[in-house]
């Protein structure tokens, strides 16, 4: 004999609560902005003449030290925004 029982479907009710708070998204956007700024600081330094190598421009303090630091700070801010717990209301 066949079992004519109908299986009950569970309704998925969307939660009104967001995964992150607006403060988390704000910190995430600030972190992404810092990452973009760091990569923009690394850009450039090329030469139009392939026979000329401008050591001072390519290996400047901005490209070697400042830009990677800004990118790492940006990644740190994004990580902070993910792990930050929203304030209890």
C-alpha positions as CSV (number, residue, x, y, z in Angstrom):
1,X,0.0,0.0,0.0
2,X,1.1,3.5,-0.7
3,X,1.4,6.0,2.1
4,X,-0.8,8.9,1.3
5,X,0.6,11.2,4.0
6,X,1.5,14.6,2.7
7,X,4.8,15.9,4.0
8,X,4.5,19.2,5.7
9,X,6.5,21.9,4.1
10,X,8.3,24.2,6.4
11,X,7.8,27.9,5.6
12,X,10.9,30.0,5.5
13,X,10.1,33.2,7.2
14,X,12.5,36.0,6.4
15,X,13.9,37.6,9.5
16,X,13.5,41.3,9.9
17,X,16.9,41.5,11.5
18,X,19.9,42.3,9.4
19,X,23.1,40.3,9.8
20,X,25.2,43.4,10.3
21,X,24.2,46.8,11.8
22,X,24.7,50.0,10.0
23,X,27.8,50.7,12.0
24,X,29.3,47.5,10.6
25,X,28.6,48.6,7.1
26,X,30.0,52.0,7.8
27,X,33.3,50.5,9.0
28,X,33.3,48.1,6.1
29,X,33.0,51.0,3.6
30,X,35.7,52.9,5.4
31,X,38.0,49.9,5.1
32,X,37.3,49.3,1.5
33,X,38.0,53.0,0.9
34,X,41.3,52.6,2.6
35,X,42.2,49.6,0.5
36,X,41.4,51.5,-2.7
37,X,43.4,54.5,-1.5
38,X,46.4,52.2,-0.8
39,X,46.3,50.8,-4.3
40,X,46.0,54.2,-5.8
41,X,49.1,55.3,-3.8
42,X,51.0,52.3,-5.3
43,X,50.0,53.2,-8.9
44,X,52.2,55.1,-11.3
45,X,56.0,55.4,-11.5
46,X,56.2,54.2,-15.0
47,X,58.3,55.8,-17.7
48,X,57.4,56.5,-21.3
49,X,60.9,55.7,-22.4
50,X,61.7,52.0,-22.0
51,X,65.4,52.8,-21.8
52,X,65.0,55.0,-18.7
53,X,64.7,53.5,-15.2
54,X,63.6,56.0,-12.6
55,X,64.7,54.4,-9.4
56,X,63.7,57.3,-7.1
57,X,60.1,57.3,-8.4
58,X,59.5,53.6,-8.4
59,X,61.0,52.8,-5.0
60,X,59.7,55.9,-3.3
61,X,58.7,55.9,0.4
62,X,55.0,56.3,-0.7
63,X,55.0,53.2,-2.8
64,X,57.2,50.9,-0.6
65,X,56.0,51.9,2.9
66,X,52.9,54.1,3.0
67,X,50.7,52.3,0.5
68,X,51.1,48.8,1.8
69,X,50.5,50.1,5.4
70,X,47.3,51.8,4.2
71,X,46.1,48.6,2.5
72,X,46.8,46.5,5.6
73,X,44.9,49.1,7.8
74,X,42.0,48.8,5.3
75,X,41.9,45.0,5.6
76,X,42.1,45.4,9.4
77,X,39.1,47.7,9.3
78,X,37.1,45.3,7.1
79,X,37.9,42.5,9.6
80,X,36.9,44.6,12.5
81,X,33.6,45.5,10.8
82,X,32.8,41.8,10.3
83,X,33.5,40.8,13.9
84,X,32.1,43.9,15.6
85,X,29.0,43.0,17.6
86,X,26.0,45.4,17.4
87,X,25.1,47.3,20.5
88,X,22.2,45.8,22.5
89,X,19.1,47.9,22.3
